[in-house]
Structures are given as C-alpha cells and as structure tokens.
Amino acid sequence: MQSTLSRPTTHRRSGLPRTGGSTPRQPQVPLAPAPVRRPLPCREDDRDLWFAERPEQLEIAKALCAECPVRDACLAGALSRAEPWGVWGGEIFERGTVIARKRPRGRPRKVVAA
C-alpha cells in the first residue's frame, strides 16, 4: 500500500523568504572598526595609590583619573554606593562624601611658617 502523504518539492521551510534566484545580492556594508580600548589607570598603575593616606599620593591618583574614559561612570557609581574612602572618578572620598583636598595627618601648626 502506498502512502498518500504529499511531500514538498523543495527543502525550504515554510514561512521563510526565498533566497537566490534572479534577485541580485546586496553588498555587505563593512562594519566600523572596534574602538581602541585604552587601559584604565586604576587597573594598570599601583592600585594602592587610589587609597593612599598621604595627600600627595591622592593628588597623583586624581591626575591619573583626569583622562580616564570611564571617569563619569566611576564617579556616579561611587556616589550611588557612598564609597567610604579613596579616589573615585577623579574625586577624593572621605566618609562617603567628596572632599576637595585631604589634609595631612597630625595637628596643624599654630604659627604659619614664613
């Protein structure tokens, strides 16, 4: 006994557009080259520099952050997390707030040196 099932004459799945034939192929548009990724200074240099105690070292870390490509995102993340200390996004954090400069340890002088 022969089966009465009909089989499609092509191997194309139904619902897909036809390919090939007389329509010419469109040339592929070349993709733009991937952007060059610069290394992040906080991952390349001494990592302890961003959490130093001495104000001079923190100023060096701030200067390295100046040209970082993710500086704004780093600062926004640190503000949202209320980072307790360190240099984040080119700013110095102390007790969860941004400060302009860190003062050195110890007691300030009573008389200004001439």
RAPE-V146685 format. One record per residue. N is the residue number from 1. SS is DSSP state (h for helix, s for strand, l for the rest). PSI is psi in degrees with one decimal (999 if undefined). Layout:
n->N ss->SS psi->PSI
n->N ss->SS psi->PSI
//
This chain:
n->1 ss->l psi->136.8
n->2 ss->l psi->146.9
n->3 ss->l psi->143.8
n->4 ss->l psi->11.9
n->5 ss->l psi->136.8
n->6 ss->l psi->138.2
n->7 ss->l psi->145.5
n->8 ss->l psi->150.7
n->9 ss->l psi->-14.0
n->10 ss->l psi->167.5
n->11 ss->l psi->12.4
n->12 ss->l psi->136.8
n->13 ss->l psi->145.8
n->14 ss->l psi->146.9
n->15 ss->l psi->-11.6
n->16 ss->l psi->146.4
n->17 ss->l psi->154.1
n->18 ss->l psi->143.1
n->19 ss->l psi->162.7
n->20 ss->l psi->-150.1
n->21 ss->l psi->-147.2
n->22 ss->l psi->-8.5
n->23 ss->l psi->129.8
n->24 ss->l psi->148.8
n->25 ss->l psi->141.9
n->26 ss->l psi->137.8
n->27 ss->l psi->144.9
n->28 ss->l psi->134.0
n->29 ss->l psi->126.2
n->30 ss->l psi->139.6
n->31 ss->l psi->149.5
n->32 ss->l psi->145.3
n->33 ss->l psi->148.4
n->34 ss->l psi->142.8
n->35 ss->l psi->147.8
n->36 ss->l psi->125.9
n->37 ss->l psi->119.8
n->38 ss->l psi->145.7
n->39 ss->l psi->143.2
n->40 ss->l psi->133.0
n->41 ss->h psi->-33.5
n->42 ss->h psi->-14.5
n->43 ss->h psi->-15.4
n->44 ss->h psi->-43.3
n->45 ss->l psi->-174.3
n->46 ss->l psi->116.8
n->47 ss->h psi->-24.4
n->48 ss->h psi->-16.5
n->49 ss->h psi->-32.6
n->50 ss->h psi->-7.6
n->51 ss->h psi->30.5
n->52 ss->l psi->161.4
n->53 ss->l psi->-31.5
n->54 ss->l psi->134.1
n->55 ss->h psi->-33.9
n->56 ss->h psi->-39.4
n->57 ss->h psi->-36.9
n->58 ss->h psi->-34.5
n->59 ss->h psi->-35.1
n->60 ss->h psi->-43.3
n->61 ss->h psi->-41.1
n->62 ss->h psi->-40.0
n->63 ss->h psi->-37.3
n->64 ss->h psi->-30.1
n->65 ss->h psi->-16.7
n->66 ss->l psi->-36.5
n->67 ss->l psi->19.3
n->68 ss->l psi->136.0
n->69 ss->l psi->-18.3
n->70 ss->l psi->26.0
n->71 ss->h psi->-47.7
n->72 ss->h psi->-42.2
n->73 ss->h psi->-36.7
n->74 ss->h psi->-44.9
n->75 ss->h psi->-42.8
n->76 ss->h psi->-40.8
n->77 ss->h psi->-40.9
n->78 ss->h psi->-37.9
n->79 ss->h psi->-40.4
n->80 ss->h psi->-30.6
n->81 ss->h psi->-9.2
n->82 ss->l psi->57.5
n->83 ss->l psi->134.0
n->84 ss->l psi->-32.0
n->85 ss->s psi->165.0
n->86 ss->s psi->-179.2
n->87 ss->s psi->121.6
n->88 ss->s psi->124.1
n->89 ss->l psi->29.4
n->90 ss->l psi->10.5
n->91 ss->s psi->150.0
n->92 ss->s psi->127.8
n->93 ss->s psi->136.8
n->94 ss->s psi->122.6
n->95 ss->l psi->37.4
n->96 ss->l psi->3.2
n->97 ss->s psi->156.8
n->98 ss->s psi->133.5
n->99 ss->s psi->153.4
n->100 ss->l psi->-49.1
n->101 ss->l psi->148.2
n->102 ss->l psi->132.8
n->103 ss->l psi->148.5
n->104 ss->l psi->160.5
n->105 ss->l psi->157.0
n->106 ss->l psi->177.7
n->107 ss->l psi->139.2
n->108 ss->l psi->154.1
n->109 ss->l psi->147.5
n->110 ss->l psi->-37.9
n->111 ss->l psi->133.2
n->112 ss->l psi->130.8
n->113 ss->l psi->140.0
n->114 ss->l psi->999
//
